Structure formats: structure tokens, C-alpha cells
Amino acid sequence: MYVTHGYVTLPGMPQNRIAELRETRSLTQHAIAERLGVHESTVSRWESGSCAIPDPRKQELAELFGVSVSFLMGWNNAPLVAA
């Protein structure tokens, strides 16, 4: 177990892909925050893993980026929902 900036990170724990997806689409944290109706600092905390992402927001983010929730959260490497 590691503690980074006061937050616990477990070795091998998957990290979400929000920052990666946002950056590849040339979006800012501010733009994501506006689309979801949250504060920019909330998006920052989601990206860093310092704040849990509510399930409804995970779905909204996945839809925004056109990927599955599992891919968004780093749980698997298949970006799209299986048909």
C-alpha cells in the first residue's frame, strides 16, 4: 500500500482513464465539468483517484467518451461495450 498526497493507492490497483481519454479528445477539465454540471475540482479529483466517482457519473463519462464504464475505470482493455 502506498500513500500519495494523503490518498491510499494499492499496488496493482487499476487507475481510471479519464485524463487519458480527455486529453486524447483535446478537452479540458473545465469542459468536462461544464458538460456534467460539476465543479472542475471534482473532475480533477476523479482523475487523480482521490474521490470516488458516483455510478451515474461513471455512465455519463463513459457515454461522453464513447467507451464502456469498464474501460473508463481501467477494469478491462476493451473500450466498447460488448454487443
N, C-alpha and C positions, 0 to 999 in steps of 0.2 A: 504494500500500500504506500502511496506517495501523497504528500500534501503539497499542493501548489496554490499559492495565494489564498490559503485558508480552506481550500476545497479538496476533498479526498478523491484521488484517482486511483483506481485499481489497475495493476498491470494487466494488459491484455483486454481491458475494457474497451469496447468499440466506441469511437467518437462519432458524433453526428457529422453529417456532410453539409450543413447549412452554409458555412462560409465558402467552402469549395464550390457549391452549386451557385451561390450568389455571385461570387467573383467570376465564374465562367460565363455568366449572363450579364456581366458588367452592371450589376445592381449594387446599390449602397444599402447599408443597414437602415438608413433613413427611409429609403424607398420601400423596403420590405415592411418596416414598421407602419408606414402610412397605409399600405395595402391591407395589412391585418388589423389596423386600429389599435396598435400597441405602441409603447414608448420605444425609442431607439435603443435605450439601455437594456430593454428586455431582450431584443434581438441579439445584442452583444452577449448577454448572459447565456442565452440559449446556445450561441455559437461556442462559447468557452466551456459549456457544460456545467457552469456554476449554478444554473437554475433549471429545474425540471420543466419540460415542455408539456403543457396540458394536451391530452389526446386530441381534442378537437383542433388545436393549433397545429399538431403534427400533420393532421389530414390536410389542413389548409395550406401548409407549407409544401407538402408533397404535391398537391394539385397545382400550386403556383409554379413549381419547378418541373412538373410533368414526370414525376418519379413515384415509386411506391414509398409508403411510410417506412418499410423495412430498409430500403436503400437509403433514404434520407437519414435514418437513425444509425446507419452503419451496421445493421444486423445481418445484411447479406450484400452481395455484389451484383444482384440483378436489378437494374434501375426501374424496370417496368413491372407492373402487376401482371401475374400470370393470367392468361385468358382462359 
